[in-house]
């Protein structure tokens, strides 16, 4: 599906922009599913107050039968599940698709802290420019050596020692402007942020590298990252918006979903 050049770009810079991966009709369906789900779960769009420098917003797992397109993107679609394996260089395990309404800016952060390879597929549901919340990325920051250099640079800032820093340069970065249908694939250890354009609707999903069953510590880490308790800070009806129950009940309808479900079973995430 991907070219050698695309895979090389992802490995070198930590991200890949896939223009027009989803059709206009698919984006209409995804927008409707995300907005309907968030409104149904929280009463309206954007209930969480915005913050000057945080990742504020409403987050909802979107894997229920009444959101069929979102549900299918988790492991049924080769543009997502297979793509994650191509970019990470081996089998992957999905986490759940997430409907989000961001209500504030975010500071520089990574999607995943632990040293486990992963990939995020980021789908903004409206046009995004530098002024309206487009992703900002630091190419190559997913590489351990470069990450260490970035933190050394950060520690050298005058503000780190309590001094003013009016002219201290910011980290150089790229702004990935997108239109509905574009998908940004970013490595889970790549530094990213977004500013402006709130509230903004987004659908995302994370895929984690499948380590096999030989290392119990790695399996436990992977299990912790895919369990249902990642939404404990959100106030919504869990019985109406289960994380895996409805998705897993239909695993037999798709060979690729059955493979993903089997890996989640081996982790102990699914019964």
PLY file of the C-alpha trace (Angstrom):
ply
format ascii 1.0
element vertex 271
property float x
property float y
property float z
element edge 270
property int vertex1
property int vertex2
end_header
0.00 0.00 0.00
2.79 2.43 0.92
5.84 3.19 -1.21
9.37 2.60 0.00
9.88 6.38 0.03
6.87 6.90 2.31
8.06 4.26 4.78
11.56 5.77 4.71
10.11 9.25 5.34
8.20 7.99 8.38
11.23 6.22 9.79
13.48 9.25 9.30
11.18 12.10 10.29
8.58 10.31 12.44
5.50 11.30 10.48
3.75 10.88 7.14
0.92 12.94 5.67
-1.54 10.90 3.60
-3.51 13.32 1.47
-7.11 12.40 0.63
-6.90 8.96 2.25
-10.60 9.12 3.12
-13.25 10.15 0.61
-15.66 13.09 1.12
-18.52 10.69 1.88
-16.40 8.82 4.42
-15.46 12.08 6.08
-19.12 13.10 6.26
-19.91 9.79 7.95
-16.99 10.13 10.39
-17.88 13.73 11.23
-21.48 12.75 11.90
-20.43 9.81 14.10
-17.98 11.88 16.13
-20.24 14.90 16.64
-23.32 12.78 17.40
-21.40 10.60 19.85
-19.81 13.51 21.73
-23.10 15.37 21.95
-24.90 12.22 23.12
-22.26 11.45 25.74
-21.58 14.93 27.12
-24.70 16.93 26.21
-22.92 19.29 23.80
-19.64 19.78 22.00
-16.76 21.16 24.07
-17.84 20.89 27.71
-14.29 20.92 29.11
-13.00 24.50 29.65
-10.06 25.45 27.47
-6.61 25.93 28.96
-3.76 28.17 27.91
-1.30 25.28 27.81
-2.83 21.85 28.26
-4.69 19.16 26.35
-8.19 20.06 27.44
-11.24 18.60 25.74
-13.81 15.82 25.76
-12.61 12.30 24.87
-14.84 9.35 24.04
-14.08 5.79 22.86
-15.89 5.31 19.56
-16.17 1.61 18.81
-19.90 0.98 19.18
-22.19 -0.51 16.54
-24.02 2.80 16.06
-20.75 4.32 14.80
-20.02 1.72 12.08
-17.38 3.63 10.12
-15.34 4.47 13.18
-15.71 0.89 14.38
-14.50 -0.49 11.05
-11.41 1.74 11.00
-9.96 0.08 14.11
-8.92 -3.17 12.42
-11.09 -3.88 9.37
-9.59 -1.30 7.01
-6.22 -1.87 5.36
-5.70 1.92 5.27
-5.40 1.88 9.06
-4.59 -1.53 10.57
-2.38 -2.74 7.71
-0.81 0.70 7.34
0.25 0.63 10.98
2.08 -2.66 10.42
3.81 -1.28 7.32
5.05 1.82 9.12
6.11 0.07 12.34
7.66 -2.84 10.47
5.66 -5.67 12.05
2.36 -6.76 13.62
0.46 -4.23 15.73
-2.28 -4.11 18.33
-4.99 -1.44 18.09
-6.20 0.74 20.88
-9.73 2.07 20.51
-10.65 4.88 18.12
-11.24 8.14 20.00
-13.69 10.94 19.24
-12.34 14.21 20.64
-13.43 17.81 20.87
-10.34 19.81 21.79
-11.07 23.03 23.65
-7.57 24.37 24.23
-4.02 24.49 22.96
-1.46 21.85 23.82
2.19 22.20 24.74
4.91 20.04 23.26
4.35 16.40 24.20
4.53 12.86 22.87
1.61 10.50 22.46
3.31 7.72 24.40
5.79 7.81 27.24
7.01 4.21 27.61
9.71 2.95 25.27
7.31 0.89 23.19
7.00 1.63 19.46
3.66 3.02 18.44
1.81 4.97 15.80
-1.05 7.49 15.90
-3.38 8.12 12.99
-4.72 11.66 13.34
-7.82 12.75 11.42
-9.01 16.34 11.80
-12.65 16.73 10.83
-12.31 20.30 9.60
-9.69 22.25 7.64
-6.61 22.96 9.75
-4.08 25.72 9.17
-1.34 27.19 11.36
-3.97 29.53 12.86
-6.71 26.96 13.30
-5.08 24.10 15.16
-2.99 22.26 12.60
-0.56 19.75 14.05
2.93 21.08 14.73
5.67 18.44 14.65
9.40 18.32 15.34
10.73 16.00 12.62
13.11 13.36 13.91
12.28 13.91 17.59
11.11 10.29 17.86
14.75 9.20 17.58
16.31 8.72 21.06
19.55 10.57 20.33
17.77 13.59 18.91
15.25 13.60 21.75
18.11 13.80 24.26
19.58 16.74 22.36
16.22 18.52 22.41
15.92 18.15 26.18
19.49 19.41 26.63
18.57 22.44 24.54
15.44 22.96 26.65
17.43 22.80 29.90
19.80 25.47 28.58
16.96 27.99 28.18
17.28 30.99 30.53
13.78 30.32 31.90
14.99 26.96 33.21
17.24 28.92 35.60
14.64 31.54 36.48
15.70 34.25 34.00
13.67 36.00 31.33
14.08 34.67 27.81
12.65 37.24 25.39
14.88 36.21 22.52
15.35 32.50 23.26
14.49 30.63 20.06
11.69 28.10 20.05
12.15 24.54 18.83
12.11 24.50 15.02
9.10 22.58 13.75
6.79 22.00 10.80
3.09 22.82 10.61
1.08 20.11 8.84
-1.93 21.89 7.33
-4.71 19.53 6.29
-8.11 19.31 4.62
-10.85 16.82 5.59
-9.84 13.42 4.24
-6.14 13.88 5.00
-4.61 11.62 7.63
-1.40 12.31 9.53
0.50 9.26 10.77
2.91 10.16 13.55
5.25 8.06 15.66
4.10 7.84 19.26
7.39 9.35 20.49
7.34 12.32 18.10
7.02 15.73 19.75
3.80 17.43 18.69
1.42 20.19 19.68
-1.53 22.18 18.32
-2.58 25.79 18.83
-5.72 27.70 17.92
-8.91 26.75 16.13
-10.84 25.63 19.18
-13.13 23.87 19.58
-11.92 21.37 17.01
-13.19 17.88 16.26
-10.72 15.05 15.73
-10.73 11.27 15.39
-7.56 9.44 16.39
-6.37 5.91 16.96
-3.13 4.48 18.35
-1.47 1.26 17.25
1.24 -0.38 19.33
3.90 -2.79 18.13
3.03 -6.40 18.99
6.05 -7.81 20.87
5.00 -11.46 20.74
4.43 -13.51 23.86
8.03 -14.06 25.00
8.48 -11.05 27.30
5.93 -10.81 30.16
7.05 -7.27 31.06
6.42 -5.99 27.54
3.06 -7.76 27.45
2.05 -6.17 30.75
3.02 -2.73 29.49
1.06 -3.25 26.30
-1.92 -4.51 28.28
-1.89 -1.44 30.51
-1.92 0.83 27.47
-4.91 -0.86 25.83
-7.18 -1.46 28.81
-10.50 0.33 29.19
-9.46 2.59 32.06
-7.85 5.21 29.84
-11.01 7.31 30.03
-11.43 7.39 33.80
-11.21 11.19 33.85
-14.24 11.52 31.53
-17.80 11.73 32.82
-20.05 9.72 30.52
-22.26 6.61 30.65
-19.90 3.63 30.27
-22.78 1.26 29.54
-23.73 3.28 26.43
-20.17 3.77 25.24
-18.22 0.55 25.97
-14.63 0.41 24.80
-14.35 -3.09 23.35
-17.58 -5.00 24.00
-19.55 -4.28 20.81
-16.45 -4.21 18.59
-15.30 -7.62 19.88
-18.77 -9.15 19.52
-18.46 -8.70 15.74
-14.88 -9.94 15.44
-16.00 -12.95 13.41
-17.27 -10.72 10.58
-13.78 -9.57 9.56
-10.60 -11.66 9.32
-8.38 -8.72 10.25
-10.62 -7.80 13.21
-10.40 -11.40 14.38
-6.58 -11.17 14.29
-6.62 -7.95 16.31
-9.10 -9.44 18.78
-6.91 -12.53 19.24
-3.93 -10.33 20.15
-6.07 -8.41 22.63
-7.19 -11.73 24.13
-3.58 -12.84 24.53
-2.97 -9.59 26.40
-5.92 -10.25 28.69
-7.73 -7.13 27.46
-10.59 -9.19 26.04
-12.12 -12.11 27.85
0 1
1 2
2 3
3 4
4 5
5 6
6 7
7 8
8 9
9 10
10 11
11 12
12 13
13 14
14 15
15 16
16 17
17 18
18 19
19 20
20 21
21 22
22 23
23 24
24 25
25 26
26 27
27 28
28 29
29 30
30 31
31 32
32 33
33 34
34 35
35 36
36 37
37 38
38 39
39 40
40 41
41 42
42 43
43 44
44 45
45 46
46 47
47 48
48 49
49 50
50 51
51 52
52 53
53 54
54 55
55 56
56 57
57 58
58 59
59 60
60 61
61 62
62 63
63 64
64 65
65 66
66 67
67 68
68 69
69 70
70 71
71 72
72 73
73 74
74 75
75 76
76 77
77 78
78 79
79 80
80 81
81 82
82 83
83 84
84 85
85 86
86 87
87 88
88 89
89 90
90 91
91 92
92 93
93 94
94 95
95 96
96 97
97 98
98 99
99 100
100 101
101 102
102 103
103 104
104 105
105 106
106 107
107 108
108 109
109 110
110 111
111 112
112 113
113 114
114 115
115 116
116 117
117 118
118 119
119 120
120 121
121 122
122 123
123 124
124 125
125 126
126 127
127 128
128 129
129 130
130 131
131 132
132 133
133 134
134 135
135 136
136 137
137 138
138 139
139 140
140 141
141 142
142 143
143 144
144 145
145 146
146 147
147 148
148 149
149 150
150 151
151 152
152 153
153 154
154 155
155 156
156 157
157 158
158 159
159 160
160 161
161 162
162 163
163 164
164 165
165 166
166 167
167 168
168 169
169 170
170 171
171 172
172 173
173 174
174 175
175 176
176 177
177 178
178 179
179 180
180 181
181 182
182 183
183 184
184 185
185 186
186 187
187 188
188 189
189 190
190 191
191 192
192 193
193 194
194 195
195 196
196 197
197 198
198 199
199 200
200 201
201 202
202 203
203 204
204 205
205 206
206 207
207 208
208 209
209 210
210 211
211 212
212 213
213 214
214 215
215 216
216 217
217 218
218 219
219 220
220 221
221 222
222 223
223 224
224 225
225 226
226 227
227 228
228 229
229 230
230 231
231 232
232 233
233 234
234 235
235 236
236 237
237 238
238 239
239 240
240 241
241 242
242 243
243 244
244 245
245 246
246 247
247 248
248 249
249 250
250 251
251 252
252 253
253 254
254 255
255 256
256 257
257 258
258 259
259 260
260 261
261 262
262 263
263 264
264 265
265 266
266 267
267 268
268 269
269 270
